[in-house]
């Protein structure tokens, strides 16, 4: 147990293009929400 290394939760262990995985999750969620909002409000598109 004494040899176990504790991992800090205050720093991201991996970053990709400057964003952590949580940051990328937020970006993707915002993009999907914007796409859904656009699809819901786009004029002239009706389901048959």
PDB file with SEQRES, HELIX, SHEET and CRYST1 records, atoms N, CA, C and O in Angstrom:
SEQRES   1 A   48  UNK UNK UNK UNK UNK UNK UNK UNK UNK UNK UNK UNK UNK          
SEQRES   2 A   48  UNK UNK UNK UNK UNK UNK UNK UNK UNK UNK UNK UNK UNK          
SEQRES   3 A   48  UNK UNK UNK UNK UNK UNK UNK UNK UNK UNK UNK UNK UNK          
SEQRES   4 A   48  UNK UNK UNK UNK UNK UNK UNK UNK UNK                          
HELIX    1 AA1 UNK A   21  UNK A   41  1                                  21    
SHEET    1 AA1 2 UNK A  15  UNK A  16  0                                        
SHEET    2 AA1 2 UNK A  19  UNK A  20 -1                                        
CRYST1    1.000    1.000    1.000  90.00  90.00  90.00 P 1           1          
ATOM      1  N   UNK A   1       0.816  -1.201   0.000  1.00  0.00           N  
ATOM      2  CA  UNK A   1       0.000   0.000   0.000  1.00  0.00           C  
ATOM      3  C   UNK A   1       0.858   1.263   0.000  1.00  0.00           C  
ATOM      4  O   UNK A   1       0.459   2.272  -0.582  1.00  0.00           O  
ATOM      5  N   UNK A   2       1.988   1.231   0.617  1.00  0.00           N  
ATOM      6  CA  UNK A   2       2.832   2.427   0.679  1.00  0.00           C  
ATOM      7  C   UNK A   2       3.466   2.749  -0.675  1.00  0.00           C  
ATOM      8  O   UNK A   2       3.863   3.887  -0.922  1.00  0.00           O  
ATOM      9  N   UNK A   3       3.558   1.762  -1.535  1.00  0.00           N  
ATOM     10  CA  UNK A   3       4.153   1.989  -2.850  1.00  0.00           C  
ATOM     11  C   UNK A   3       3.139   2.511  -3.863  1.00  0.00           C  
ATOM     12  O   UNK A   3       3.517   2.881  -4.975  1.00  0.00           O  
ATOM     13  N   UNK A   4       1.882   2.548  -3.506  1.00  0.00           N  
ATOM     14  CA  UNK A   4       0.839   3.009  -4.421  1.00  0.00           C  
ATOM     15  C   UNK A   4       0.947   4.517  -4.618  1.00  0.00           C  
ATOM     16  O   UNK A   4       0.989   5.282  -3.654  1.00  0.00           O  
ATOM     17  N   UNK A   5       0.991   4.930  -5.882  1.00  0.00           N  
ATOM     18  CA  UNK A   5       1.094   6.354  -6.205  1.00  0.00           C  
ATOM     19  C   UNK A   5      -0.306   6.948  -6.306  1.00  0.00           C  
ATOM     20  O   UNK A   5      -1.160   6.417  -7.017  1.00  0.00           O  
ATOM     21  N   UNK A   6      -0.536   8.016  -5.615  1.00  0.00           N  
ATOM     22  CA  UNK A   6      -1.842   8.679  -5.668  1.00  0.00           C  
ATOM     23  C   UNK A   6      -1.907   9.571  -6.906  1.00  0.00           C  
ATOM     24  O   UNK A   6      -0.939  10.250  -7.249  1.00  0.00           O  
ATOM     25  N   UNK A   7      -3.054   9.556  -7.562  1.00  0.00           N  
ATOM     26  CA  UNK A   7      -3.267  10.360  -8.762  1.00  0.00           C  
ATOM     27  C   UNK A   7      -4.058  11.600  -8.373  1.00  0.00           C  
ATOM     28  O   UNK A   7      -5.086  11.503  -7.703  1.00  0.00           O  
ATOM     29  N   UNK A   8      -3.580  12.754  -8.790  1.00  0.00           N  
ATOM     30  CA  UNK A   8      -4.261  14.011  -8.482  1.00  0.00           C  
ATOM     31  C   UNK A   8      -5.481  14.189  -9.385  1.00  0.00           C  
ATOM     32  O   UNK A   8      -5.415  13.934 -10.587  1.00  0.00           O  
ATOM     33  N   UNK A   9      -6.566  14.619  -8.809  1.00  0.00           N  
ATOM     34  CA  UNK A   9      -7.781  14.878  -9.590  1.00  0.00           C  
ATOM     35  C   UNK A   9      -7.864  16.326 -10.055  1.00  0.00           C  
ATOM     36  O   UNK A   9      -8.808  16.698 -10.751  1.00  0.00           O  
ATOM     37  N   UNK A  10      -6.892  17.141  -9.682  1.00  0.00           N  
ATOM     38  CA  UNK A  10      -6.929  18.552 -10.049  1.00  0.00           C  
ATOM     39  C   UNK A  10      -6.261  18.830 -11.384  1.00  0.00           C  
ATOM     40  O   UNK A  10      -6.397  19.930 -11.921  1.00  0.00           O  
ATOM     41  N   UNK A  11      -5.540  17.854 -11.934  1.00  0.00           N  
ATOM     42  CA  UNK A  11      -4.864  18.034 -13.213  1.00  0.00           C  
ATOM     43  C   UNK A  11      -5.300  16.933 -14.173  1.00  0.00           C  
ATOM     44  O   UNK A  11      -5.488  15.782 -13.779  1.00  0.00           O  
ATOM     45  N   UNK A  12      -5.455  17.309 -15.441  1.00  0.00           N  
ATOM     46  CA  UNK A  12      -5.816  16.322 -16.463  1.00  0.00           C  
ATOM     47  C   UNK A  12      -4.597  15.456 -16.760  1.00  0.00           C  
ATOM     48  O   UNK A  12      -3.492  15.970 -16.939  1.00  0.00           O  
ATOM     49  N   UNK A  13      -4.797  14.160 -16.812  1.00  0.00           N  
ATOM     50  CA  UNK A  13      -3.673  13.260 -17.075  1.00  0.00           C  
ATOM     51  C   UNK A  13      -3.281  13.277 -18.552  1.00  0.00           C  
ATOM     52  O   UNK A  13      -2.113  13.077 -18.883  1.00  0.00           O  
ATOM     53  N   UNK A  14      -4.248  13.516 -19.441  1.00  0.00           N  
ATOM     54  CA  UNK A  14      -3.986  13.545 -20.882  1.00  0.00           C  
ATOM     55  C   UNK A  14      -4.663  14.768 -21.474  1.00  0.00           C  
ATOM     56  O   UNK A  14      -5.807  15.082 -21.145  1.00  0.00           O  
ATOM     57  N   UNK A  15      -3.948  15.449 -22.346  1.00  0.00           N  
ATOM     58  CA  UNK A  15      -4.528  16.581 -23.072  1.00  0.00           C  
ATOM     59  C   UNK A  15      -4.313  16.364 -24.559  1.00  0.00           C  
ATOM     60  O   UNK A  15      -3.272  15.864 -24.985  1.00  0.00           O  
ATOM     61  N   UNK A  16      -5.312  16.748 -25.339  1.00  0.00           N  
ATOM     62  CA  UNK A  16      -5.245  16.624 -26.779  1.00  0.00           C  
ATOM     63  C   UNK A  16      -5.566  17.980 -27.375  1.00  0.00           C  
ATOM     64  O   UNK A  16      -6.669  18.493 -27.188  1.00  0.00           O  
ATOM     65  N   UNK A  17      -4.623  18.563 -28.086  1.00  0.00           N  
ATOM     66  CA  UNK A  17      -4.764  19.902 -28.675  1.00  0.00           C  
ATOM     67  C   UNK A  17      -5.126  20.952 -27.624  1.00  0.00           C  
ATOM     68  O   UNK A  17      -5.883  21.882 -27.899  1.00  0.00           O  
ATOM     69  N   UNK A  18      -4.584  20.795 -26.432  1.00  0.00           N  
ATOM     70  CA  UNK A  18      -4.776  21.784 -25.377  1.00  0.00           C  
ATOM     71  C   UNK A  18      -6.002  21.585 -24.516  1.00  0.00           C  
ATOM     72  O   UNK A  18      -6.179  22.305 -23.534  1.00  0.00           O  
ATOM     73  N   UNK A  19      -6.862  20.625 -24.852  1.00  0.00           N  
ATOM     74  CA  UNK A  19      -8.064  20.375 -24.057  1.00  0.00           C  
ATOM     75  C   UNK A  19      -7.997  18.985 -23.431  1.00  0.00           C  
ATOM     76  O   UNK A  19      -7.486  18.038 -24.029  1.00  0.00           O  
ATOM     77  N   UNK A  20      -8.519  18.890 -22.231  1.00  0.00           N  
ATOM     78  CA  UNK A  20      -8.627  17.578 -21.589  1.00  0.00           C  
ATOM     79  C   UNK A  20      -9.803  16.833 -22.208  1.00  0.00           C  
ATOM     80  O   UNK A  20     -10.563  17.396 -22.996  1.00  0.00           O  
ATOM     81  N   UNK A  21      -9.944  15.567 -21.847  1.00  0.00           N  
ATOM     82  CA  UNK A  21     -11.065  14.801 -22.365  1.00  0.00           C  
ATOM     83  C   UNK A  21     -12.392  15.401 -21.900  1.00  0.00           C  
ATOM     84  O   UNK A  21     -13.372  15.369 -22.645  1.00  0.00           O  
ATOM     85  N   UNK A  22     -12.440  15.936 -20.708  1.00  0.00           N  
ATOM     86  CA  UNK A  22     -13.667  16.592 -20.235  1.00  0.00           C  
ATOM     87  C   UNK A  22     -13.963  17.837 -21.071  1.00  0.00           C  
ATOM     88  O   UNK A  22     -15.124  18.130 -21.358  1.00  0.00           O  
ATOM     89  N   UNK A  23     -12.940  18.554 -21.455  1.00  0.00           N  
ATOM     90  CA  UNK A  23     -13.126  19.724 -22.311  1.00  0.00           C  
ATOM     91  C   UNK A  23     -13.650  19.341 -23.680  1.00  0.00           C  
ATOM     92  O   UNK A  23     -14.536  20.007 -24.216  1.00  0.00           O  
ATOM     93  N   UNK A  24     -13.103  18.257 -24.260  1.00  0.00           N  
ATOM     94  CA  UNK A  24     -13.592  17.779 -25.553  1.00  0.00           C  
ATOM     95  C   UNK A  24     -15.024  17.281 -25.448  1.00  0.00           C  
ATOM     96  O   UNK A  24     -15.812  17.444 -26.380  1.00  0.00           O  
ATOM     97  N   UNK A  25     -15.363  16.677 -24.317  1.00  0.00           N  
ATOM     98  CA  UNK A  25     -16.733  16.223 -24.103  1.00  0.00           C  
ATOM     99  C   UNK A  25     -17.687  17.418 -24.132  1.00  0.00           C  
ATOM    100  O   UNK A  25     -18.762  17.338 -24.726  1.00  0.00           O  
ATOM    101  N   UNK A  26     -17.304  18.509 -23.501  1.00  0.00           N  
ATOM    102  CA  UNK A  26     -18.144  19.709 -23.490  1.00  0.00           C  
ATOM    103  C   UNK A  26     -18.290  20.283 -24.900  1.00  0.00           C  
ATOM    104  O   UNK A  26     -19.384  20.696 -25.286  1.00  0.00           O  
ATOM    105  N   UNK A  27     -17.208  20.314 -25.667  1.00  0.00           N  
ATOM    106  CA  UNK A  27     -17.252  20.834 -27.036  1.00  0.00           C  
ATOM    107  C   UNK A  27     -18.180  19.987 -27.902  1.00  0.00           C  
ATOM    108  O   UNK A  27     -19.006  20.526 -28.639  1.00  0.00           O  
ATOM    109  N   UNK A  28     -18.048  18.677 -27.816  1.00  0.00           N  
ATOM    110  CA  UNK A  28     -18.893  17.785 -28.625  1.00  0.00           C  
ATOM    111  C   UNK A  28     -20.353  17.890 -28.212  1.00  0.00           C  
ATOM    112  O   UNK A  28     -21.238  17.896 -29.068  1.00  0.00           O  
ATOM    113  N   UNK A  29     -20.617  17.974 -26.915  1.00  0.00           N  
ATOM    114  CA  UNK A  29     -22.002  18.101 -26.451  1.00  0.00           C  
ATOM    115  C   UNK A  29     -22.632  19.404 -26.938  1.00  0.00           C  
ATOM    116  O   UNK A  29     -23.795  19.411 -27.343  1.00  0.00           O  
ATOM    117  N   UNK A  30     -21.891  20.494 -26.904  1.00  0.00           N  
ATOM    118  CA  UNK A  30     -22.410  21.767 -27.412  1.00  0.00           C  
ATOM    119  C   UNK A  30     -22.676  21.696 -28.913  1.00  0.00           C  
ATOM    120  O   UNK A  30     -23.676  22.231 -29.391  1.00  0.00           O  
ATOM    121  N   UNK A  31     -21.790  21.041 -29.658  1.00  0.00           N  
ATOM    122  CA  UNK A  31     -21.987  20.904 -31.102  1.00  0.00           C  
ATOM    123  C   UNK A  31     -23.221  20.061 -31.421  1.00  0.00           C  
ATOM    124  O   UNK A  31     -23.987  20.405 -32.322  1.00  0.00           O  
ATOM    125  N   UNK A  32     -23.418  18.976 -30.702  1.00  0.00           N  
ATOM    126  CA  UNK A  32     -24.589  18.120 -30.927  1.00  0.00           C  
ATOM    127  C   UNK A  32     -25.870  18.865 -30.544  1.00  0.00           C  
ATOM    128  O   UNK A  32     -26.883  18.746 -31.234  1.00  0.00           O  
ATOM    129  N   UNK A  33     -25.834  19.624 -29.461  1.00  0.00           N  
ATOM    130  CA  UNK A  33     -27.003  20.403 -29.055  1.00  0.00           C  
ATOM    131  C   UNK A  33     -27.331  21.473 -30.095  1.00  0.00           C  
ATOM    132  O   UNK A  33     -28.501  21.697 -30.404  1.00  0.00           O  
ATOM    133  N   UNK A  34     -26.316  22.128 -30.632  1.00  0.00           N  
ATOM    134  CA  UNK A  34     -26.540  23.142 -31.660  1.00  0.00           C  
ATOM    135  C   UNK A  34     -27.111  22.512 -32.927  1.00  0.00           C  
ATOM    136  O   UNK A  34     -28.001  23.083 -33.558  1.00  0.00           O  
ATOM    137  N   UNK A  35     -26.611  21.356 -33.296  1.00  0.00           N  
ATOM    138  CA  UNK A  35     -27.128  20.650 -34.468  1.00  0.00           C  
ATOM    139  C   UNK A  35     -28.582  20.235 -34.261  1.00  0.00           C  
ATOM    140  O   UNK A  35     -29.395  20.358 -35.177  1.00  0.00           O  
ATOM    141  N   UNK A  36     -28.911  19.753 -33.087  1.00  0.00           N  
ATOM    142  CA  UNK A  36     -30.292  19.373 -32.786  1.00  0.00           C  
ATOM    143  C   UNK A  36     -31.227  20.571 -32.787  1.00  0.00           C  
ATOM    144  O   UNK A  36     -32.353  20.489 -33.278  1.00  0.00           O  
ATOM    145  N   UNK A  37     -30.757  21.683 -32.237  1.00  0.00           N  
ATOM    146  CA  UNK A  37     -31.568  22.907 -32.225  1.00  0.00           C  
ATOM    147  C   UNK A  37     -31.798  23.406 -33.646  1.00  0.00           C  
ATOM    148  O   UNK A  37     -32.904  23.818 -33.997  1.00  0.00           O  
ATOM    149  N   UNK A  38     -30.749  23.366 -34.456  1.00  0.00           N  
ATOM    150  CA  UNK A  38     -30.898  23.777 -35.856  1.00  0.00           C  
ATOM    151  C   UNK A  38     -31.893  22.881 -36.590  1.00  0.00           C  
ATOM    152  O   UNK A  38     -32.747  23.369 -37.330  1.00  0.00           O  
ATOM    153  N   UNK A  39     -31.781  21.571 -36.382  1.00  0.00           N  
ATOM    154  CA  UNK A  39     -32.688  20.636 -37.049  1.00  0.00           C  
ATOM    155  C   UNK A  39     -34.126  20.835 -36.596  1.00  0.00           C  
ATOM    156  O   UNK A  39     -35.055  20.679 -37.389  1.00  0.00           O  
ATOM    157  N   UNK A  40     -34.314  21.174 -35.341  1.00  0.00           N  
ATOM    158  CA  UNK A  40     -35.671  21.359 -34.825  1.00  0.00           C  
ATOM    159  C   UNK A  40     -36.299  22.659 -35.329  1.00  0.00           C  
ATOM    160  O   UNK A  40     -37.514  22.735 -35.513  1.00  0.00           O  
ATOM    161  N   UNK A  41     -35.475  23.671 -35.549  1.00  0.00           N  
ATOM    162  CA  UNK A  41     -36.007  24.980 -35.919  1.00  0.00           C  
ATOM    163  C   UNK A  41     -35.849  25.323 -37.394  1.00  0.00           C  
ATOM    164  O   UNK A  41     -36.293  26.391 -37.815  1.00  0.00           O  
ATOM    165  N   UNK A  42     -35.233  24.459 -38.193  1.00  0.00           N  
ATOM    166  CA  UNK A  42     -35.000  24.748 -39.608  1.00  0.00           C  
ATOM    167  C   UNK A  42     -36.329  24.811 -40.353  1.00  0.00           C  
ATOM    168  O   UNK A  42     -37.119  23.869 -40.296  1.00  0.00           O  
ATOM    169  N   UNK A  43     -36.578  25.917 -41.051  1.00  0.00           N  
ATOM    170  CA  UNK A  43     -37.834  26.040 -41.795  1.00  0.00           C  
ATOM    171  C   UNK A  43     -37.810  25.194 -43.070  1.00  0.00           C  
ATOM    172  O   UNK A  43     -36.756  24.976 -43.666  1.00  0.00           O  
ATOM    173  N   UNK A  44     -38.979  24.726 -43.469  1.00  0.00           N  
ATOM    174  CA  UNK A  44     -39.104  24.019 -44.729  1.00  0.00           C  
ATOM    175  C   UNK A  44     -38.788  22.537 -44.666  1.00  0.00           C  
ATOM    176  O   UNK A  44     -38.826  21.864 -45.697  1.00  0.00           O  
ATOM    177  N   UNK A  45     -38.488  22.019 -43.524  1.00  0.00           N  
ATOM    178  CA  UNK A  45     -38.198  20.586 -43.410  1.00  0.00           C  
ATOM    179  C   UNK A  45     -39.314  19.933 -42.602  1.00  0.00           C  
ATOM    180  O   UNK A  45     -39.469  20.168 -41.404  1.00  0.00           O  
ATOM    181  N   UNK A  46     -40.077  19.114 -43.296  1.00  0.00           N  
ATOM    182  CA  UNK A  46     -41.194  18.418 -42.641  1.00  0.00           C  
ATOM    183  C   UNK A  46     -41.015  16.929 -42.810  1.00  0.00           C  
ATOM    184  O   UNK A  46     -40.574  16.467 -43.862  1.00  0.00           O  
ATOM    185  N   UNK A  47     -41.349  16.183 -41.792  1.00  0.00           N  
ATOM    186  CA  UNK A  47     -41.319  14.735 -41.900  1.00  0.00           C  
ATOM    187  C   UNK A  47     -42.619  14.269 -42.550  1.00  0.00           C  
ATOM    188  O   UNK A  47     -43.674  14.848 -42.294  1.00  0.00           O  
ATOM    189  N   UNK A  48     -42.561  13.254 -43.371  1.00  0.00           N  
ATOM    190  CA  UNK A  48     -43.765  12.745 -44.028  1.00  0.00           C  
ATOM    191  C   UNK A  48     -44.304  11.559 -43.319  1.00  0.00           C  
ATOM    192  O   UNK A  48     -45.318  10.999 -43.736  1.00  0.00           O  
TER     193      UNK A  48                                                      
END                                                                             
